């Protein structure tokens, strides 16, 4: 692995994902060595175009393998998260959001890694979160804060929904709008403040060496608040399609979530997703401003990967990633 100017190594758990790829590129540009564990090195070999990135095949849920991956690192960043689990009892969320962070903290303390940056979620709450997703995210925050001290200085980030080329939110609804002339929508008035993936990566990178971020939690939001219906209206305008969006009554929305969760494959929309939508994903404060980062508007970026030309560019990126 090529050596960089500051000769420090950052391990990014979840580094092959949507946010991770953006963050790896930014860390590389900032002069860090970047170590990314993955179950399949070959599948994510495109990350190796960044000279300072090292991909290591490992199962991070195995404590011994996790310790091996983290050995020699100066900073660990945990981006691992899931939106849905295979079952329905919360155990999948607990494994990803609570058990893994606990193992990360234990390994970091054992190895003397003094810096941990952790991706949580806006409105995470260990006790009052309405969904398994939000409760387990909150439980992870609590265990990190309880375990940290002089030996481990942490920073937590709570983003709203994250957008950018290749995201799983804007692109999902864009696909639905392309295919369906009528779209029944649960919780159409749920509110979000979409935050740009590059701004999230800037926040993580900026926080690494700032002592004033130690022990702090940063809410990450874009500059504008939208209802879910307004987001779909924006996507429709960018796609130049007119669709009928029908806001569902709560009882029907719950039934839709149950059917899609228990009876249909793919888990596009689940009961846990529905419960998460019962709280608005908007910031009480601008964490990006605290880090001297100006939030990027959704309208400034979305046209670059939606619409006819944007969609073609997105498909081209997918083909390149698939090696076609």
C-alpha atoms as a printed R data frame, in Angstrom:
    type eleno elety resid chain resno       x       y       z
1   ATOM     1    CA   UNK     A     1   0.000   0.000   0.000
2   ATOM     2    CA   UNK     A     2   1.333   3.413  -0.938
3   ATOM     3    CA   UNK     A     3   2.380   5.672   1.937
4   ATOM     4    CA   UNK     A     4   0.846   9.122   2.239
5   ATOM     5    CA   UNK     A     5   2.056  12.380   3.698
6   ATOM     6    CA   UNK     A     6   0.686  12.063   7.212
7   ATOM     7    CA   UNK     A     7   1.366   8.304   7.365
8   ATOM     8    CA   UNK     A     8  -1.753   7.678   9.478
9   ATOM     9    CA   UNK     A     9  -4.193   4.883   8.786
10  ATOM    10    CA   UNK     A    10  -7.966   5.170   9.017
11  ATOM    11    CA   UNK     A    11 -10.020   1.979   9.030
12  ATOM    12    CA   UNK     A    12 -13.469   2.497   7.526
13  ATOM    13    CA   UNK     A    13 -15.976  -0.194   8.436
14  ATOM    14    CA   UNK     A    14 -18.712  -0.097   5.802
15  ATOM    15    CA   UNK     A    15 -16.245   1.563   3.467
16  ATOM    16    CA   UNK     A    16 -17.541  -0.235   0.368
17  ATOM    17    CA   UNK     A    17 -21.027   1.271   0.740
18  ATOM    18    CA   UNK     A    18 -22.590   4.448  -0.617
19  ATOM    19    CA   UNK     A    19 -21.152   6.813   2.002
20  ATOM    20    CA   UNK     A    20 -18.004   4.742   2.418
21  ATOM    21    CA   UNK     A    21 -16.906   5.115  -1.183
22  ATOM    22    CA   UNK     A    22 -17.268   8.888  -0.978
23  ATOM    23    CA   UNK     A    23 -15.435   9.012   2.345
24  ATOM    24    CA   UNK     A    24 -12.597   6.772   1.121
25  ATOM    25    CA   UNK     A    25 -11.922   9.153  -1.758
26  ATOM    26    CA   UNK     A    26 -11.959  12.173   0.530
27  ATOM    27    CA   UNK     A    27  -9.670  10.555   3.107
28  ATOM    28    CA   UNK     A    28  -7.275   9.575   0.323
29  ATOM    29    CA   UNK     A    29  -7.236  13.168  -0.912
30  ATOM    30    CA   UNK     A    30  -6.594  14.394   2.649
31  ATOM    31    CA   UNK     A    31  -3.482  12.235   2.859
32  ATOM    32    CA   UNK     A    32  -4.609   9.297   4.967
33  ATOM    33    CA   UNK     A    33  -3.956   5.631   4.384
34  ATOM    34    CA   UNK     A    34  -7.381   3.988   4.179
35  ATOM    35    CA   UNK     A    35  -8.042   0.409   5.229
36  ATOM    36    CA   UNK     A    36 -11.415  -1.096   4.282
37  ATOM    37    CA   UNK     A    37 -12.532  -4.575   5.346
38  ATOM    38    CA   UNK     A    38 -14.816  -6.434   2.958
39  ATOM    39    CA   UNK     A    39 -16.163  -9.925   2.515
40  ATOM    40    CA   UNK     A    40 -15.247  -9.784  -1.190
41  ATOM    41    CA   UNK     A    41 -12.138  -7.890  -2.252
42  ATOM    42    CA   UNK     A    42 -12.724  -8.694  -5.899
43  ATOM    43    CA   UNK     A    43 -16.229  -7.247  -5.884
44  ATOM    44    CA   UNK     A    44 -14.995  -3.832  -4.739
45  ATOM    45    CA   UNK     A    45 -11.687  -3.701  -6.569
46  ATOM    46    CA   UNK     A    46 -12.633  -0.353  -8.176
47  ATOM    47    CA   UNK     A    47 -11.744   1.285  -4.861
48  ATOM    48    CA   UNK     A    48  -8.143   0.270  -5.488
49  ATOM    49    CA   UNK     A    49  -7.788   3.020  -8.091
50  ATOM    50    CA   UNK     A    50  -7.114   5.165  -5.010
51  ATOM    51    CA   UNK     A    51  -3.431   4.439  -4.271
52  ATOM    52    CA   UNK     A    52  -3.742   4.784  -0.493
53  ATOM    53    CA   UNK     A    53  -6.732   2.417  -0.176
54  ATOM    54    CA   UNK     A    54  -6.201  -1.135   1.061
55  ATOM    55    CA   UNK     A    55  -8.987  -3.726   0.871
56  ATOM    56    CA   UNK     A    56  -8.796  -6.585   3.361
57  ATOM    57    CA   UNK     A    57 -11.054  -9.619   3.220
58  ATOM    58    CA   UNK     A    58 -12.501 -10.145   6.676
59  ATOM    59    CA   UNK     A    59 -15.696 -10.733   8.621
60  ATOM    60    CA   UNK     A    60 -15.795  -7.757  10.977
61  ATOM    61    CA   UNK     A    61 -18.427  -9.463  13.131
62  ATOM    62    CA   UNK     A    62 -15.754 -11.975  14.158
63  ATOM    63    CA   UNK     A    63 -13.837 -10.343  17.053
64  ATOM    64    CA   UNK     A    64 -10.506 -11.939  16.124
65  ATOM    65    CA   UNK     A    65 -10.752 -10.856  12.490
66  ATOM    66    CA   UNK     A    66 -11.921  -7.390  13.515
67  ATOM    67    CA   UNK     A    67  -8.932  -6.985  15.818
68  ATOM    68    CA   UNK     A    68  -6.655  -8.070  13.003
69  ATOM    69    CA   UNK     A    69  -8.147  -5.482  10.660
70  ATOM    70    CA   UNK     A    70  -7.853  -2.666  13.206
71  ATOM    71    CA   UNK     A    71  -4.307  -3.456  14.303
72  ATOM    72    CA   UNK     A    72  -1.964  -0.635  13.348
73  ATOM    73    CA   UNK     A    73  -4.766   1.858  12.684
74  ATOM    74    CA   UNK     A    74  -4.872   5.347  14.200
75  ATOM    75    CA   UNK     A    75  -8.562   6.051  13.595
76  ATOM    76    CA   UNK     A    76 -11.603   3.836  13.159
77  ATOM    77    CA   UNK     A    77 -14.764   4.988  11.419
78  ATOM    78    CA   UNK     A    78 -17.894   2.856  11.656
79  ATOM    79    CA   UNK     A    79 -20.426   3.378   8.871
80  ATOM    80    CA   UNK     A    80 -22.072  -0.042   9.116
81  ATOM    81    CA   UNK     A    81 -25.850   0.096   9.111
82  ATOM    82    CA   UNK     A    82 -28.899  -1.650   7.704
83  ATOM    83    CA   UNK     A    83 -32.345  -0.315   6.848
84  ATOM    84    CA   UNK     A    84 -34.025  -3.714   7.004
85  ATOM    85    CA   UNK     A    85 -33.399  -7.091   8.593
86  ATOM    86    CA   UNK     A    86 -34.184 -10.583   7.360
87  ATOM    87    CA   UNK     A    87 -36.569 -11.280  10.231
88  ATOM    88    CA   UNK     A    88 -38.882  -9.091  12.236
89  ATOM    89    CA   UNK     A    89 -37.737  -9.318  15.856
90  ATOM    90    CA   UNK     A    90 -35.009  -6.680  15.802
91  ATOM    91    CA   UNK     A    91 -32.125  -9.146  16.138
92  ATOM    92    CA   UNK     A    92 -30.701  -8.217  12.740
93  ATOM    93    CA   UNK     A    93 -30.666  -4.545  13.684
94  ATOM    94    CA   UNK     A    94 -29.113  -5.371  17.058
95  ATOM    95    CA   UNK     A    95 -26.322  -7.377  15.414
96  ATOM    96    CA   UNK     A    96 -25.409  -4.609  12.976
97  ATOM    97    CA   UNK     A    97 -26.077  -1.539  15.113
98  ATOM    98    CA   UNK     A    98 -25.284  -2.630  18.677
99  ATOM    99    CA   UNK     A    99 -23.181  -5.790  18.778
100 ATOM   100    CA   UNK     A   100 -20.735  -4.631  16.099
101 ATOM   101    CA   UNK     A   101 -20.127  -1.178  17.660
102 ATOM   102    CA   UNK     A   102 -19.530  -2.915  20.997
103 ATOM   103    CA   UNK     A   103 -16.905  -5.141  19.365
104 ATOM   104    CA   UNK     A   104 -15.355  -2.095  17.679
105 ATOM   105    CA   UNK     A   105 -15.093  -0.232  20.981
106 ATOM   106    CA   UNK     A   106 -13.585  -3.258  22.737
107 ATOM   107    CA   UNK     A   107 -11.040  -3.807  19.944
108 ATOM   108    CA   UNK     A   108 -10.132  -0.113  19.799
109 ATOM   109    CA   UNK     A   109  -9.527   0.008  23.556
110 ATOM   110    CA   UNK     A   110  -7.493  -3.192  23.433
111 ATOM   111    CA   UNK     A   111  -5.311  -1.905  20.596
112 ATOM   112    CA   UNK     A   112  -4.959   1.627  21.929
113 ATOM   113    CA   UNK     A   113  -6.756   3.273  19.007
114 ATOM   114    CA   UNK     A   114  -7.667   6.651  20.402
115 ATOM   115    CA   UNK     A   115 -10.165   7.951  17.843
116 ATOM   116    CA   UNK     A   116 -13.614   6.638  16.855
117 ATOM   117    CA   UNK     A   117 -16.103   8.278  14.499
118 ATOM   118    CA   UNK     A   118 -19.511   6.642  14.346
119 ATOM   119    CA   UNK     A   119 -22.427   6.935  11.946
120 ATOM   120    CA   UNK     A   120 -25.768   6.942  13.742
121 ATOM   121    CA   UNK     A   121 -29.110   8.286  12.496
122 ATOM   122    CA   UNK     A   122 -31.213  11.358  13.073
123 ATOM   123    CA   UNK     A   123 -33.784  10.770  15.840
124 ATOM   124    CA   UNK     A   124 -31.939   7.718  17.147
125 ATOM   125    CA   UNK     A   125 -33.177   7.028  20.675
126 ATOM   126    CA   UNK     A   126 -32.370   3.968  22.759
127 ATOM   127    CA   UNK     A   127 -35.576   4.171  24.791
128 ATOM   128    CA   UNK     A   128 -38.171   6.082  22.769
129 ATOM   129    CA   UNK     A   129 -37.247   5.273  19.179
130 ATOM   130    CA   UNK     A   130 -40.405   4.034  17.432
131 ATOM   131    CA   UNK     A   131 -38.575   1.430  15.333
132 ATOM   132    CA   UNK     A   132 -35.923  -1.227  15.811
133 ATOM   133    CA   UNK     A   133 -33.734   0.834  13.493
134 ATOM   134    CA   UNK     A   134 -33.859   4.002  15.600
135 ATOM   135    CA   UNK     A   135 -33.718   2.231  18.972
136 ATOM   136    CA   UNK     A   136 -30.642   0.177  18.075
137 ATOM   137    CA   UNK     A   137 -28.912   3.218  16.633
138 ATOM   138    CA   UNK     A   138 -29.581   4.979  19.932
139 ATOM   139    CA   UNK     A   139 -28.309   2.010  21.937
140 ATOM   140    CA   UNK     A   140 -25.034   2.140  20.025
141 ATOM   141    CA   UNK     A   141 -24.638   5.823  20.816
142 ATOM   142    CA   UNK     A   142 -25.118   5.104  24.508
143 ATOM   143    CA   UNK     A   143 -22.636   2.227  24.665
144 ATOM   144    CA   UNK     A   144 -20.007   4.296  22.832
145 ATOM   145    CA   UNK     A   145 -20.475   7.262  25.175
146 ATOM   146    CA   UNK     A   146 -20.393   4.996  28.239
147 ATOM   147    CA   UNK     A   147 -17.206   3.221  27.138
148 ATOM   148    CA   UNK     A   148 -15.275   6.236  25.908
149 ATOM   149    CA   UNK     A   149 -12.811   8.280  27.921
150 ATOM   150    CA   UNK     A   150  -9.264   9.504  27.597
151 ATOM   151    CA   UNK     A   151  -8.375   6.246  25.886
152 ATOM   152    CA   UNK     A   152 -11.044   6.589  23.218
153 ATOM   153    CA   UNK     A   153 -12.314   9.918  21.960
154 ATOM   154    CA   UNK     A   154 -15.512   9.591  19.946
155 ATOM   155    CA   UNK     A   155 -17.647  11.700  17.635
156 ATOM   156    CA   UNK     A   156 -21.144  10.686  16.521
157 ATOM   157    CA   UNK     A   157 -22.947  11.816  13.362
158 ATOM   158    CA   UNK     A   158 -26.724  11.720  12.928
159 ATOM   159    CA   UNK     A   159 -27.648  12.338   9.277
160 ATOM   160    CA   UNK     A   160 -31.072  12.749   7.789
161 ATOM   161    CA   UNK     A   161 -31.615  10.804   4.561
162 ATOM   162    CA   UNK     A   162 -28.448  10.966   2.451
163 ATOM   163    CA   UNK     A   163 -28.592  11.690  -1.276
164 ATOM   164    CA   UNK     A   164 -26.142  11.622  -4.143
165 ATOM   165    CA   UNK     A   165 -25.361   9.604  -7.291
166 ATOM   166    CA   UNK     A   166 -26.060   5.958  -6.549
167 ATOM   167    CA   UNK     A   167 -28.095   6.618  -3.395
168 ATOM   168    CA   UNK     A   168 -30.799   4.202  -2.296
169 ATOM   169    CA   UNK     A   169 -33.456   6.825  -1.531
170 ATOM   170    CA   UNK     A   170 -33.896   9.289  -4.389
171 ATOM   171    CA   UNK     A   171 -33.081   6.602  -6.960
172 ATOM   172    CA   UNK     A   172 -35.588   4.177  -5.412
173 ATOM   173    CA   UNK     A   173 -38.436   6.653  -5.710
174 ATOM   174    CA   UNK     A   174 -37.261   7.649  -9.189
175 ATOM   175    CA   UNK     A   175 -37.566   4.010 -10.277
176 ATOM   176    CA   UNK     A   176 -41.059   3.786  -8.766
177 ATOM   177    CA   UNK     A   177 -42.159   6.942 -10.545
178 ATOM   178    CA   UNK     A   178 -40.813   5.686 -13.857
179 ATOM   179    CA   UNK     A   179 -42.724   2.413 -13.558
180 ATOM   180    CA   UNK     A   180 -45.978   3.270 -11.794
181 ATOM   181    CA   UNK     A   181 -48.601   5.682 -13.160
182 ATOM   182    CA   UNK     A   182 -50.167   5.781  -9.690
183 ATOM   183    CA   UNK     A   183 -48.095   5.641  -6.505
184 ATOM   184    CA   UNK     A   184 -49.823   4.977  -3.153
185 ATOM   185    CA   UNK     A   185 -47.668   6.657  -0.518
186 ATOM   186    CA   UNK     A   186 -47.477   5.976   3.215
187 ATOM   187    CA   UNK     A   187 -46.779   8.953   5.485
188 ATOM   188    CA   UNK     A   188 -46.739  11.549   2.659
189 ATOM   189    CA   UNK     A   189 -46.287  14.383   5.152
190 ATOM   190    CA   UNK     A   190 -43.246  12.855   6.867
191 ATOM   191    CA   UNK     A   191 -40.500  15.464   6.743
192 ATOM   192    CA   UNK     A   192 -36.845  15.145   5.788
193 ATOM   193    CA   UNK     A   193 -33.853  17.426   5.350
194 ATOM   194    CA   UNK     A   194 -31.838  15.465   2.745
195 ATOM   195    CA   UNK     A   195 -28.078  15.847   3.156
196 ATOM   196    CA   UNK     A   196 -25.532  15.454   0.350
197 ATOM   197    CA   UNK     A   197 -23.203  12.477   0.627
198 ATOM   198    CA   UNK     A   198 -20.145  14.642  -0.061
199 ATOM   199    CA   UNK     A   199 -21.110  16.934   2.833
200 ATOM   200    CA   UNK     A   200 -21.339  13.900   5.112
201 ATOM   201    CA   UNK     A   201 -17.866  12.807   3.989
202 ATOM   202    CA   UNK     A   202 -16.531  16.318   4.576
203 ATOM   203    CA   UNK     A   203 -17.951  16.247   8.103
204 ATOM   204    CA   UNK     A   204 -16.238  12.960   8.975
205 ATOM   205    CA   UNK     A   205 -12.923  14.050   7.500
206 ATOM   206    CA   UNK     A   206 -13.013  17.468   9.152
207 ATOM   207    CA   UNK     A   207 -13.760  15.976  12.574
208 ATOM   208    CA   UNK     A   208 -10.827  13.565  12.726
209 ATOM   209    CA   UNK     A   209  -8.287  16.103  13.970
210 ATOM   210    CA   UNK     A   210 -10.585  18.632  15.648
211 ATOM   211    CA   UNK     A   211 -10.439  18.299  19.416
212 ATOM   212    CA   UNK     A   212 -13.636  20.308  19.826
213 ATOM   213    CA   UNK     A   213 -15.528  17.416  18.214
214 ATOM   214    CA   UNK     A   214 -14.524  14.939  20.922
215 ATOM   215    CA   UNK     A   215 -17.558  13.631  22.773
216 ATOM   216    CA   UNK     A   216 -19.873  15.553  20.459
217 ATOM   217    CA   UNK     A   217 -22.869  14.545  18.354
218 ATOM   218    CA   UNK     A   218 -23.534  16.301  15.051
219 ATOM   219    CA   UNK     A   219 -26.902  16.343  13.333
220 ATOM   220    CA   UNK     A   220 -26.369  16.467   9.563
221 ATOM   221    CA   UNK     A   221 -29.072  17.994   7.370
222 ATOM   222    CA   UNK     A   222 -29.364  19.762   4.069
223 ATOM   223    CA   UNK     A   223 -30.510  23.387   3.827
224 ATOM   224    CA   UNK     A   224 -34.163  22.652   3.023
225 ATOM   225    CA   UNK     A   225 -36.935  20.609   4.629
226 ATOM   226    CA   UNK     A   226 -39.290  18.607   2.399
227 ATOM   227    CA   UNK     A   227 -42.279  16.425   2.974
228 ATOM   228    CA   UNK     A   228 -42.060  13.002   1.368
229 ATOM   229    CA   UNK     A   229 -44.674  14.103  -1.144
230 ATOM   230    CA   UNK     A   230 -42.615  17.185  -2.018
231 ATOM   231    CA   UNK     A   231 -39.565  15.008  -2.627
232 ATOM   232    CA   UNK     A   232 -41.576  12.869  -5.047
233 ATOM   233    CA   UNK     A   233 -42.883  16.007  -6.778
234 ATOM   234    CA   UNK     A   234 -39.291  17.194  -7.244
235 ATOM   235    CA   UNK     A   235 -38.179  13.823  -8.602
236 ATOM   236    CA   UNK     A   236 -41.139  13.780 -10.995
237 ATOM   237    CA   UNK     A   237 -40.229  17.219 -12.337
238 ATOM   238    CA   UNK     A   238 -36.620  16.159 -12.876
239 ATOM   239    CA   UNK     A   239 -37.727  12.980 -14.640
240 ATOM   240    CA   UNK     A   240 -40.292  14.950 -16.624
241 ATOM   241    CA   UNK     A   241 -43.032  12.492 -15.712
242 ATOM   242    CA   UNK     A   242 -46.473  13.187 -14.311
243 ATOM   243    CA   UNK     A   243 -47.717  10.658 -11.806
244 ATOM   244    CA   UNK     A   244 -50.622  10.478  -9.404
245 ATOM   245    CA   UNK     A   245 -49.365  10.225  -5.813
246 ATOM   246    CA   UNK     A   246 -52.046   9.135  -3.347
247 ATOM   247    CA   UNK     A   247 -51.408   9.713   0.329
248 ATOM   248    CA   UNK     A   248 -52.672   6.696   2.264
249 ATOM   249    CA   UNK     A   249 -54.666   6.859   5.511
250 ATOM   250    CA   UNK     A   250 -52.708   5.509   8.466
251 ATOM   251    CA   UNK     A   251 -54.614   2.235   8.682
252 ATOM   252    CA   UNK     A   252 -54.070   1.550   4.973
253 ATOM   253    CA   UNK     A   253 -50.416   2.630   5.194
254 ATOM   254    CA   UNK     A   254 -49.809   0.154   8.014
255 ATOM   255    CA   UNK     A   255 -51.520  -2.584   6.004
256 ATOM   256    CA   UNK     A   256 -49.357  -1.741   2.971
257 ATOM   257    CA   UNK     A   257 -46.213  -1.953   5.095
258 ATOM   258    CA   UNK     A   258 -47.303  -5.293   6.574
259 ATOM   259    CA   UNK     A   259 -48.015  -6.820   3.174
260 ATOM   260    CA   UNK     A   260 -44.731  -5.578   1.677
261 ATOM   261    CA   UNK     A   261 -42.833  -6.747   4.745
262 ATOM   262    CA   UNK     A   262 -44.334 -10.202   5.277
263 ATOM   263    CA   UNK     A   263 -45.719 -11.263   1.897
264 ATOM   264    CA   UNK     A   264 -43.583  -9.670  -0.815
265 ATOM   265    CA   UNK     A   265 -39.879 -10.257  -1.575
266 ATOM   266    CA   UNK     A   266 -37.270  -7.545  -1.433
267 ATOM   267    CA   UNK     A   267 -38.430  -5.608   1.659
268 ATOM   268    CA   UNK     A   268 -38.848  -2.368  -0.261
269 ATOM   269    CA   UNK     A   269 -41.032  -1.022   2.555
270 ATOM   270    CA   UNK     A   270 -41.415  -2.697   5.943
271 ATOM   271    CA   UNK     A   271 -43.244  -2.211   9.205
272 ATOM   272    CA   UNK     A   272 -40.003  -0.968  10.730
273 ATOM   273    CA   UNK     A   273 -39.607   1.565   7.901
274 ATOM   274    CA   UNK     A   274 -43.166   2.701   8.527
275 ATOM   275    CA   UNK     A   275 -42.493   3.178  12.237
276 ATOM   276    CA   UNK     A   276 -39.336   5.178  11.475
277 ATOM   277    CA   UNK     A   277 -41.433   7.494   9.306
278 ATOM   278    CA   UNK     A   278 -43.598   8.436  12.294
279 ATOM   279    CA   UNK     A   279 -40.874  10.869  13.426
280 ATOM   280    CA   UNK     A   280 -39.605  13.677  11.214
281 ATOM   281    CA   UNK     A   281 -35.990  13.362  10.095
282 ATOM   282    CA   UNK     A   282 -35.074  17.021  10.537
283 ATOM   283    CA   UNK     A   283 -32.302  18.683  12.535
284 ATOM   284    CA   UNK     A   284 -32.690  20.708  15.704
285 ATOM   285    CA   UNK     A   285 -29.348  22.353  14.889
286 ATOM   286    CA   UNK     A   286 -27.051  22.570  11.871
287 ATOM   287    CA   UNK     A   287 -24.142  20.251  12.597
288 ATOM   288    CA   UNK     A   288 -22.566  21.025   9.246
289 ATOM   289    CA   UNK     A   289 -22.372  24.713  10.149
290 ATOM   290    CA   UNK     A   290 -20.592  23.784  13.393
291 ATOM   291    CA   UNK     A   291 -17.962  22.142  11.183
292 ATOM   292    CA   UNK     A   292 -17.797  25.135   8.811
293 ATOM   293    CA   UNK     A   293 -19.441  23.197   5.991
294 ATOM   294    CA   UNK     A   294 -22.121  24.846   3.875
295 ATOM   295    CA   UNK     A   295 -24.961  22.360   3.198
296 ATOM   296    CA   UNK     A   296 -25.532  21.511  -0.464
297 ATOM   297    CA   UNK     A   297 -29.140  21.778  -1.749
298 ATOM   298    CA   UNK     A   298 -30.831  18.690  -3.157
299 ATOM   299    CA   UNK     A   299 -31.938  20.703  -6.202
300 ATOM   300    CA   UNK     A   300 -28.310  21.480  -7.032
301 ATOM   301    CA   UNK     A   301 -27.210  17.843  -7.221
302 ATOM   302    CA   UNK     A   302 -30.238  15.695  -8.090
303 ATOM   303    CA   UNK     A   303 -30.475  16.930 -11.717
304 ATOM   304    CA   UNK     A   304 -26.975  15.540 -12.335
305 ATOM   305    CA   UNK     A   305 -28.134  11.950 -11.779
306 ATOM   306    CA   UNK     A   306 -31.852  12.120 -12.524
307 ATOM   307    CA   UNK     A   307 -33.651  13.149 -15.665
308 ATOM   308    CA   UNK     A   308 -32.906  11.464 -18.973
309 ATOM   309    CA   UNK     A   309 -29.227  12.384 -19.217
310 ATOM   310    CA   UNK     A   310 -28.640  11.860 -15.518
311 ATOM   311    CA   UNK     A   311 -30.341   8.475 -15.602
312 ATOM   312    CA   UNK     A   312 -28.133   7.371 -18.476
313 ATOM   313    CA   UNK     A   313 -25.026   8.462 -16.571
314 ATOM   314    CA   UNK     A   314 -26.263   6.535 -13.526
315 ATOM   315    CA   UNK     A   315 -26.817   3.393 -15.607
316 ATOM   316    CA   UNK     A   316 -23.359   3.785 -17.119
317 ATOM   317    CA   UNK     A   317 -21.817   3.907 -13.642
318 ATOM   318    CA   UNK     A   318 -23.710   0.760 -12.663
319 ATOM   319    CA   UNK     A   319 -22.412  -1.029 -15.785
320 ATOM   320    CA   UNK     A   320 -18.859   0.058 -14.994
321 ATOM   321    CA   UNK     A   321 -19.207  -1.179 -11.419
322 ATOM   322    CA   UNK     A   322 -20.466  -4.506 -12.758
323 ATOM   323    CA   UNK     A   323 -17.521  -4.693 -15.163
324 ATOM   324    CA   UNK     A   324 -19.683  -4.554 -18.271
